[in-house]
Amino acid sequence: MSIRHGLLALLERGPRYGSQLRTEFESRTGATWPLNVGQVYTTLGRLERDGMVVPSGEDDAGHALYAITDAGREELHSWYERPVDRTSPPRDELSIKLAMAVGAPGVDIRAVIQAQRHATVKAMQDYTRLKARALAAIESGGARERDDVAWLLVLEQLIFQTEAEARWLDHSESRLVRLSVLAERGAEDPGTAPAPPADQPTAPAAAPETTNRAARR
């Protein structure tokens, strides 16, 4: 998640102070990724260091304001234009958990999958309810329609993500079942004996019957 670019996007609408940026960021994303004020001011400090924001005085309440610079605006629009890099995907705890559970002593990996499937389906149901709420807010024509549309897009991405996760869990369970069946079959029917090493002499073949008869004459 790029907090850096999210803050630049909000600052492009005008100078803001730290806690205001946090509130607007969470409003735009439905508090899906909550921020704390410390994160906001740390990021603002780095943006200022990089010449992308500058202090912009204070508001009537004495809050220190920040404003985006031309360099910050250029970076923001470059971010909008370039695709998100997928060559180094973020670590996924669920993938790591299942990978470590394979063959782990005393771990029933199918029970792990079942527990996760239950949690995933519940999350999907929660996101779907929130989506209905966001749609109702948009249809009502409230003053925060822009934030509700943004939140709706985030919720739909989460719904698609959890749907994909549920399908992957089903696939993983089926894969494990197939592999266990193959392993059991291999244990019950080891198949033909392995061929002897190349340097090990083999037993001589039996002489043909015609040769034996000739020898007896």
N, C-alpha and C positions, 0 to 999 in steps of 0.2 A: 504494500500500500504506500503510495507516494503522498505523505503528509506535506512535503515540500511543495509539490505542484498544486495540491488542494488549497493550500494557503495562498499561493500566488493567484489562483483563479478567483478567490474571494477578494483579494486585494485589488484585482483589476477593476472591481466594481467601485472602488474608492478606499481611502484610508480607513484602517481598522485598528483596534487594540486587541491585546492577547485574548482575554476571556470572550470578547465579542467574536473573534475568529473561531474559537472553540465551539461556541454556541451555534454559529452559522454552519460550521462544518458538520456538526452532529445533526442539525436540522435537515441539512441537504441529504445526508446519508441515513436518516432515520436512527441515528445513534447505533448503527450496526458496528462501527469501529470507534468506540468512545475514546476521546483524547483527554489528557489532563493538561492543566495550564503550563506545567513544567515542560511538557513536550512541545507545546506551541511556542513558548519563549525560546527554548533551545533551538528549534528550527528557525525561528525568526533571526536569532543571532547568527546562525550559519548563512542564511540568505543575505543578511547585511554584510557579513564578511565577504561573500562572493559577489557583492555589488548588485544584488537583485532586488533588495528593498532598502529603504532609507528611513530614518526617523522623520516624522512629519508633524512635530509639535504635539499639542495636547487638545483634548476635547473640553467641553465646558465643565466636566466632572473631574478633570485632571488626569485622565487616562492617557498614557503615552501612545501615540498613533504611529503606524507604519504605513508607508506608501510603496507601491511597486515602481521599479525603475524601467527604463527602456530595455536594459539587459534582461530584467526579470520578465518583462512582457514578451521578449523574443524567445526566451527559454520556455515560457508557458505555451506559446503557439507552436513551438517545435515539438513539445510534448504531445499536444493534441494531434499533430500530423504523423508522428512516427508510431508504428505498431508497438504493442507491449511485447517485450522480449520473452520468448518461451524457452530459450536454449538453456537457461538455468532456472528451472522451476523451483519455487520455494519448497522447503521440507514439509511433508505432509505427515502428521503424527499417525493417522490411521494406517497409511501405507507402511510406515516404519514398524508399527505395532504388529501387523499381520506378517510382515517379513521376518520379524524376530520370533513370532509365535510358531512359525513352521518348524516342527521338530523339537521345539523346546520341551524339556521333561516336565510332566505334570500339567501341561497346558492343553485344554480342549479348544482347539482353534475354531471349531464349529460353534462352540458356545460363545467365543469372543465375537464371531461374525453375527450371531443371532442377537446378542446384546446391542451391538452397534446398529444393526438393522432396525431394531425397535427405536433407538434414539434418533436415527436418521428420519424414519417415517414421522415421528413426533415433531421433529424440527420442520419437516416439509408441511405438516398440517398447520403449525404455528405461522410459518411464512405465508401460507395461503390465506389465513385469516387476516394477517396484516395487509396483504395485497388487496383484499376486499375492502378494508378500511381506507387504504390509500385511494382506491378507485372511487369510493363514496365521497371522499374529501374533494377529489378533482371534479366530480360531477356536480358537487354543491357550489362550485365556483368560488371557493374561499380565497382570501387574500394571499394565502401561501401556496397557491396552485403550483408555482414553479418548483418549490421544495417538495411538494407532494409528487410531482412527476419524476423528479430526481430519485426520490425514495422508492417509487414504484419500479424504476429501472433496476435499482439495487436489489429490491426484493425478488424480482423476476430472475435476476442472475443467481440469487441464492436458491431459488426454487429449482432452476435447471441444474444447478450444481448438486443439490441433494438428490434429485432424481437420478442423475448420473452415478452418484455414489451408491444409491440403492441397487442400481443395475450391476455395478461393479461388485458389490457384495454378493449378489446372487451368482454372478459369474465365478467369483472366487470359490464359493462353496461348491458349485458344480465341478469346478476344476479339481478341487481337493478330493471330492468323492471319486471322480474318474481315476485319479492317480492312485488312490488307496485300493480301488478295485484291481487295477493293473498290478500293483505290488503284491496283492494277495494271490492273484493268478500266477505270478512269477514264482511265489514261494511254494504253491501247490504243484506246479508243473515246471520244473527247471528246464525242460527241453532236452535237446541232444547234448551229449557230453562235449566239452570243448576239444578242439583239435589239439594234438600234441605240439610242443614247440618245434620250430623248424630244425633245430639241431639234434632232436631226439630221433633215433632210428625207429622206423616202423617195422612191425612183424612182416616177414616175407610172405608174399602171396602164395596161396596153395597152387601146386603145379597142375596144369590142365590134365584132364583124364587121358587124353591121347598120348601125352608124354609119359605118363605113368605106365600105360600099356606097353609102349615101346621099350621102356626100361626093363619091364618084366621079361620080354623076349630075350 
